[in-house]
Amino acid sequence: MKKYIIAAAFMIGTGAIINTTMQSCTTLATSDLGLSVIKRFLLNGIDKGVNIYSNREAFLQNNMVDKALPKQLREINSILEKVAPSLVAKEREYIADAAVYTVNVSKPILVNAVNSLNAQDVTRIIQGEKGTATLILKEKTSQQLIAAITPKVEEQLNQYGITRSINTALSGSNLLNGLLGGGKTTINSGGLSQLASEQLVNGLFNIIEDYEVQNSSSLLGPLGR
């Protein structure tokens, strides 16, 4: 009986220590110092993404951007590979140019969102899985980013006439019927620009999240992360 009492006392004592430690970490994390560390951490990830997006070749070689390709655009490219494979390469290059053209629009939105983080956001980051910081940033800015860059992406793509080239390559074909729905056989520039904008935004978040996952232990470890 005595043995069980000692074991129970040990468990209760250990639980108290763990609970106290967790409270201490949360208190530190939500302090001005902790908030500053979280913000700097995210800003470093944003800078990494911005550096890649500002460099056309770095953008084209980054697999995080390729992973962000929207399903519909991936399917359009799959069709193009069968009838005009060179257009797929051109499309990627033009989207890379659009990344360079729009990165200065995206960065201030992301930076402002980081600077607006509060104690509640930071607590969620500390208590969440790796990638939570990027997830919160995405929740705060994703739609705003897409809305902000889509007109500029469309302007850039129209400059090269990529939408017209794609439609010309697919003219007389029914390959797009099932993909676009409603019996449509052409892609409008707004639709292509929207898809390209989604890729740009989601690709940027992929890069930021990768930075977070790779560096969270060393940078956020002192905060209990």
N, C-alpha and C positions, 0 to 999 in steps of 0.2 A: 504493500500500500504506500509506504514511504517513497518507494522508487517512483511510483506514478505521480505522486505529488511533486517531487523534484523535477520530473520531466515536464509536467504541466507548467510549473513555475518558470522553467527554462524557455519554453515555447512562448509564454506570455511576455517574458522579458525580452526575448529576441524580437517578437512582434512589435514591442514598444520601441525598440531601437530602430527597426526598419521603418516604422511609421514616422518616427522623429526625423530619420534621415531623409525620407521622402518629403516631409514638410519643409526641411531645411533646403533641399534642392529646389523645391517649388518656390520658396521664398526668395532664394538667390536668383532664380531664373526670372522672376517677375519684378525684381528690383531694377533700378535704372541701369546698373551694370549688366545684369542679365539680359535686359531688353536691348542694350547696346550691342552685346555679343551676337544675339540672334539677328539683329538688323545687319550688322557687318557681314555675318555669315551669308545671308541671302544676297546682299549687294555684291559679294564676291562671285556668287553663282551667276547673277545677272551680268556682271562684267565679262565672265567667261563666254556666256551666250552672245553678248553684244560683239565681242571680239571675233567670234566665228561668223556671225551674220554680217559683219563689216568687211569680211574677206571672202570674195566670190569663190575662190578655190577651196578654202577651208569649209565653206558651206556645202559645196558639192561633194566633198569627201567625208562629211560627217554622217554616220549611220543613224544618229539620233533624229536627224531631220528626215531621213528616208522612212524611219519607223512611224513618223507622224503623217505620212501620206494618207489622206482620207480614202475610205473604201471606194467611193464612187470615182474619184480621180484615178485610183489604182486600176479600176476596171476599165475606165476609158483608155488608159495607157496600155492595158493588156490588148485591147482591140486595135489600137494604133500600131502596136508591135507587129501585127499581122499584115497591115496595109501600108504603113509609112513609118518604119522604125526610127528613121532619122528625126522625126518630129518629137518623139519622146525625149531624145537627148536635148533638142532645142528647147522644149518646154521646161526641162529641168534647169537649163542655163538661164532662161528668162525669169524663172522663179527665183534663182539665185541673185539675179540682178535686182529683182523686186525686194529681196531681203536686205540688200545693201541700201536700197532707196528708202526703205521704211523703218530701218532700225532706230533712227533718231526720233521717230514717232513713238515707238514701243518703249524705249528705255525710260523716258520721264514718267510714263504711266506706271511702270513697274516700280520705279524708285519711290514715287509718291505713295504707292500701296505699302511698300516696306516701311516707310516712315510713319504710316498711320497705324501700324501694328500696336495692339494694346496688350495689357497683362493677360486678358482672357485668351487671346491668340497664342501668346507665348506659353501659357499653361498647357494648352492643347498640343503645342509642338513638343513640349517636354514629355508629356504623358503619351503621345502618339507614337506610331511606327516611324521608321525612317521614311522620309518623303512627305511627312505631314506639313512641313514648312512650305514646300512647293505647292502642295495641294491647297493650302489656305491662300497662297498668293494667286493661284489659278482661279479659285472661287471668287476672289475679289476683283480680278482684272480681265478674265478671259473674254467675255462678251464685249467689254469696252475696247479691248485691243483689236478684236476682229472688226468691230464697227469703225475704228479709227484708221486701220490700214487698208481696208478693202477698196476704198476709192483710189488710193495711191497704187495699189496692186493692179487694179483695172487699168489705170492710166499707163502703167508700165507695160502691161501685157498688150494693150491696144497699140502701143507705140511700135511693137514688133509684129503685130498682126497675127499672133499665134492662134487666136480663136478662129479667125478666118481660114488660116492654113489647115487647122484640124478639121473644120467643117468641109473644106474643099476635098481633103483626103477621104472623108467619109461620105461624100455626096453620092446619092444613088444607092446607098447601102442601108439596109434595115438593121444593122448591127446594134444601133443605139436605141431601138424601139423599146426593148425590155428594160434596158438600163435607165433610161430617162423617164419612161412611162408616158401615157397619154398620146402615144403615136408620134412622139417627137423624134425627129431625125437630125436635129442640129443642136449644138451647144451654144447658149448665149454667153456673151462676154462677162456679164454679171455673175452667171453661174460658175464659170471657170475661175473668176477672180475670188469668189467666195470660197471655193475649195482650196485655192492656192493660199488664201489668207488663213484659213483654218490650219493648213499644213505649217505655215510660218509660225503661227502662235503656239501650236502644240509642240512643234519642234523645239522652240525656245524653252518651253517648260520642261521638255525631256532633258535638255542640256542642264538646266538649273537643278532638276531633280537628281540627275546623275552626279552632279557636283555635291549635292547634299548627302546622298547615300555614301559616296566615296570618302567624304571628309567629316561626317557628323561626329564620329567617335573622337577624333583628335580635337575638333573645334568646340564641340558642345559637351564633351565628357565632364568637364568641371561643373556643368550645370545639372548633372545627373542624367544626361541624354545617352 
